[in-house]
Each structure stands twice: as C-alpha cells, then as structure tokens.
Amino acid sequence: MFEFAWPWLFLLLPLPWLAARWLPASAEQGSALHLPYAGVVDALSAASSSRRDARQRLWPWLVWCLLLAAVARPQWIGEPADLPRSGRELLLALDVSGSMNIADMSLGGRQATRFQAMQAIIGDFIERRGGDRVGLILFGSNAYLLTPLTFDVKTVKTQLEESVVGLAGRETAIGDALGLAVKRLRDRPEAQRVVVLLTDGVNTAGEIDPRKAAELAAAEKVKVYTVGLGSERMRVDDFFGSRTVNPSADLDAGLLTEMAQKTGGRFFRARDTQELAGIYRDIDQLEPAADQSQRYRPVDEWFHLPLGLALLLALLPALSLRRRREPVESAA
C-alpha cells in the first residue's frame, strides 16, 4: 500500500505563490532577504507577468511540488508480519529408557505408556512456546541432542512424535543429559537458559554424576526444572492373581529435587496425565513464552524518486541557458 508518512506537508504548496506575491515589494525597499534558489524565486515572482509563457510559469511549480512530495516521505508499506522476538533458550531433556514403556498412564480414558503420555502432553507444551528457541535432548544409556535450539517449534514437536523408547539405550543417564544441555546453553544469554528434565527412574548410566551436572548448571546460570513421571499404584497380574505394586519405586525424587533447587528451579511430581499437564502449564507461567502479539509492516522509502526528479528539472533551465550562450560566444 502506497502512502505519505507526512501528508500534512502538502499544506505548504501555496508557499511559493505567497512568496512571489510579497517578495517584489520587499525587494523595492532594499530588503536583505535571500533565498537559496534564486532562479526559482525569480521565476515565481514573475509568474503573474504576461511576458512569461506557460512553460516558464509551470516549471518552478513542478519542482516545488516534487520537493514537497520527497519531504513528505512517500512509502510503500508491505503486508503485516509477525515480529520475531527473543524468548527463552529452552532445552527439553526427555527420558526414553526402557522403563518409559510401563503402561501406568491413561489418555482419553485408555491405558497408555509413560512415553505416550509424555509425547502427548509435552507436544502441546512445545506448541505453546512460540517465540522461544526450543531444543530436544533424548537420553537413555547415553544422551543425544535430537533437535538443536530453534524457533521452529513444529519441527521439534515432529521429532518428538517420531522418537521411540530405547532410541538412546535402555538405562538412564540423567547426569549426561543435563551436562549436554548445559554445554548447548553455555553461549546463550544468561537470563534465558532453561532446561526441563523429565525422567521416571534413577541415574543408572553415564559418565557425569547428576549432582555435579547440577552444580555445573548453577555455575552457568542454567535454571533446571525436573519432572518425576510415573504412577505410585498399578494393578498387575501374576501366578497368584492380581496385586497392587508401586511402578515408581525406583524414582529418585530426592535427587531430582536437589538438582532443581541448586539451579533455582523446581521439582514436580507427575503421577498421572492430569498432573503432568498441570506441571507444564505451571512451567509456562514460571517461564512465559515470548509475546507473539507484536507485528510489523515492512516499509520501503521512495523519497529518492521525487527528489531526484526535482533536482533534474531544476538543472534543466541552467543547461538550456548554457546551450543558448555557447553559439553567441562562438560567433563573437
């Protein structure tokens, strides 16, 4: 869409006419008023004279109109677009060890594994993080960066949906996962480094002790939120019938709490999908995503077009006058 940024400047259009009307009287009284473009003023002051033809009267007015058009800032304004804003640098470290296949969760009234519940709940969480850079770390016996930090949250969600239990091994390397997350966040802005680590067990693999990894995170100003996933009651069938067991007996809640507290984060306990969903809503509030409501419209300035044309038209009379003088000087 084309528009002028300062259209009110066109109110100055009659200014040369007013100057032409009043300047002759001032000149007769010996006024010391001088204008920077004497040729245009002379032409304007004689605009009412019958000795000037239509072209001489129109020329300075055309130059003046073009100059005003340039000063009024003609612009082409593009279509509205979202303005990318820098939010959190958020890494999700997710447990994909063998125990994530335990079916002690429910989704839509149906029994589901811990991994399926995690995919559904965290997938919704990722979609709400527009404006943040989000990355994905999967850990089992080893820790792997599956998706580097990116604004493309749809890709992160797709990578999560395509992952499977056991992809990184069957054990649980909590310390290695946090250590890798800290390494990836080290060069990011300090106030925006966040890790959300979810696991259903205890550290059973890896080279880095989880407490040492938490100390490293605290030193690098990385805030860590830990989530312990798994029901505490589950009915199982065996040779003697059915009995109730605690499928989360191995969950090291004390370790996860200590890791979170060292870094200024919090530990959350998710015994079912409702609690898990509530936890990620709480994290949304504790670490709000960047505001996506701000928009902008690209603007191209076109002032150089009328300005260049005005300068060209202003120089043409001087060039034509020089051409007329050259034959006369040659004849002399």
N, C-alpha and C positions, 0 to 999 in steps of 0.2 A: 504494500500500500504506500502511495506517494503522499507526502505532506511536508509542510514547512514547520520547523521547530519554533520559529519566532515570527509568525504571520503578522503580528501587530506592527512590525517594521514597515509594512506597506502603507501605513498611515503617513509616512514621510514622502510619499510620491509627489504631493504638491509643493514640497520644499523648494525645488529649483524655480518654479513659477513665482513663488513669493520672493525669492532672492532676485529674480530678474526684474520684478516689479519695483523693488525698493532700492536695489543697488545703484541704478543710474543717478538718482537724486543724491545719494550719499557720495558718489564719485564727484559730482559737481561741487560739493562742499569741501573737497580735498580730504575725504576720509582715507585713513591709513589701512582700511580693511583689505586683506589679500586672501584669495582662495588658492588652494594648491593646484587646481587645474584651471588655469586662466582661459584656455581655449574653449572649454565647455561653458564657463561663465559668460564669456563674451558672446557666444552663440545664443545662450539663454536670454541674455539681456537684450538682444536684438531680435528675439523670437516674434515680437509684435510688429516688427518693421516690414513694410511691404517689399523692401529690396531683397529680402531673403526668400529663397524659394522653399517649396515644401520639404525637399530633402534636407536642407540645412536646418530647418526647424525640427524635423523629426529625429535627426541623428543624435543630438545630445540627450534627448528624452529617452531614446532607446538604450543608450549607455547607462543612464541613471537607473532605469528600470532593471537592467541586468545586474547592476551593482547591488541594488536593494534585494534582488532575488538571491544573490550569493550570500549577503549578510543574514538574510532570513533563514539560512541553513536548510536548503532542500534535502530531503532524506527519503530513502526507500526503506520501509520497515517490514521485516520478514514475519513469518508466522510464529506464534508463541511456541516456546520450547521450555522444557524443564531445565532448571539451572542445577548442574551437579554440585553438591555440597559435600564437603569433607566431614564424615561422621566418625564412628568407631572403627578401629582396626580389630576385627573380631575373628578369632580362630576357634572353631568348634573341634574339640578333641573327643572322638567317639570310640567307645569300646566295641570291637567286633570279634571278641574272643568267643570260644565255643559255648560258654555259659549263656550268651545272649540268645541262644536258641530255646531256652527254657520258656514254656508256654504258660506263664503265670499272669498274663495281662489279658485285657479284653478290649476289642474295638467294635463299636456298633453292636454291642450285645453278643459278639462272638469271641471265642477264645483266640488269643494271639500271642506270639512270642514277644519277648522283650525287644528284640531287634525290630519287629514290625511296628510295635508301639512307638519306638524311638523314631523310626522313619516318618511315621505319620505326624507326630507332634512337632519334631524338630523341622520337618519340611514346612509346616505352617509358620514356625518361628522364623525360618530363613526368609520366607516371602515378605515378612513384615519388616525386614532390615534394609529396605530401600534407602540408599544414601550412605550406607556403611560399606566398607570393604570387608567381605566375608571370605574366609578360607576354611578348608576341611582337612582335618588330620584323622586318619583311622589307625587304631592300634590294637594289636593282639600280642603275639610274641615279639613283634617289632612295631615301630611307629613309622608311618608313611604320610607324607604330605600329598593328599589326593588332589586338592584344588588350591592353588596359591590364592592369596588375597586378591579379591576382585570386586568391582561394583556389580558384576553380572550375577545377581543372586539366583536367577533362573538356572544358570549353569551349575551353581553349587547344589541346588536342590536336585537337579537331574543326576549329578554324580552321587548324591546320597541315595537316591532311589535305585541306582544301578549297582550299588555295593552289596556285598553278601557277607554273611557270617563266615569267619575263618579266612577272610581275604588277607589278613595280616598275621595269621597264625592263630593257634588255639589258646595260648596263655594270655597273660595280662601284664603289659609293660607300662604302668602308669607313669613312672618317673621319666622314661624315654619320651613318652608322648608330650609331657609338659616341657621337658628340655627342648624338644624340637620346636614347640610353639614359641618358647621364649627366644630361641635363635631366630625365628622368622619375624618376630616383632621387634627385635632389638633396634632396627634402623627406623622404626615408625615413630610418630610424635608421642611423647611420653604420656600425655593425659588421655590418650585414646587406645592404649593397649589393653585388650581384654581377651581372656581365654575362658571358655565354658567347657569343662571336662566332665564327661559322663562315663560312669563305669558301674558294673554290677558285682565287682569282686574285690580281690586283694592283689597287691603287686606280687606277681609270681615270675616275672621275667624282666629282661632289660639290664642295661649297664649303669643306669643312673638311679640312685636312691630317691624316692619321691620327695622326701623331706629336703634333700639337697636341691632338688629341682625347684621346690617351693622357695627356698632361700635365694636361689638364682633369680627366680621370677620377682621376688620382692626387691632385690638389688637393681633389677632392670625396670622397676616400676610397672610391672605387668600385673593387673588385677585378675585373680583367678576365682571363678565360681565353680564349685564342684557339685555334682549331682549323683547321688547313690540310687540306682534303679533296682527294683525287684520287690515282689510281694513277700510278706512275712508268714503267710499261711497258704498252703496249697494241698489239695487232696490228691493222693497218689494211690494207685492200686498195686498190691503185691500179692505174694502167695497166701498171706493170712487175711486178705480182704483189702479194705481201703483204710488209709490213715492220713493224718494231717502232719505235714512237715514244714519246716522253715527253709524255703529255697534260697534265702538271702543270708544264711548263717555265716557265709564267708565274707560278706561285705564289711570292709574295714571303714566304718563310719568315723571312727576316731582319727584315722589318718587323713581322710578327706576333709574333716572339719579343721584339723591343724593346718593343712595346706591352704585352705581358703583364708583362714584367719591371718596367716603370715603375710598374705599379699593384699589384705584389705577387702577380700571378697566374702562370700557366704557359702555355707554348705546347705544343700537342700536334699530332702529325702522323698523319693517318689515310690510309693507302694503300689500305685495303680495309674492308669492313663489320666484320670482326672487330676490327680496330684501332679503328674508330670506336666500336663498342660498348664496348670496353675503356676508351676515353677517358672516356666518360660515366659508366662505373662508377667510374673514378678521381675524377671530379669529384664524384660522390655521396659519396665518402669524404672528400674535401677540404672540401666544403661540405655536411655532412649535413643532411638534411631534418629538420623539427620532429618530435618524438616524438608519434605518434598513439595511443600505448597508454593515455594518461591519459583517464579517463572520469569523468563526474559524474552524480549523480542530483538533479534539481530537488527542493527541499524547501519546502513551504508550512507555515508555523507556524499552529497552530489554538488556541494558548493563550488567546486573547482570548474564545473561546466559553465555556469553563467558568468563566473569571474573571468575565466579565460576568454570567453566571447566578448565580454565588456572591454577587456584590455585590447583585444584585436580591433574592435570597432573604434576605440578611442585613438588608436595609432593610424588608422587608415587615412584620416584627413591630413595628418602630417606627412604621410608618404605621398599622397596625391599632390600636395603643395610642393614638395621637393621635386617631383617629376615635372611640374609646370615651370619651376625655376631653372631647371637644368638646360632646356633649349634656349631660354633667354640669355643665360650666361654664355652659352656656346656661341650665340650669334654676336654677342659683344666681343 
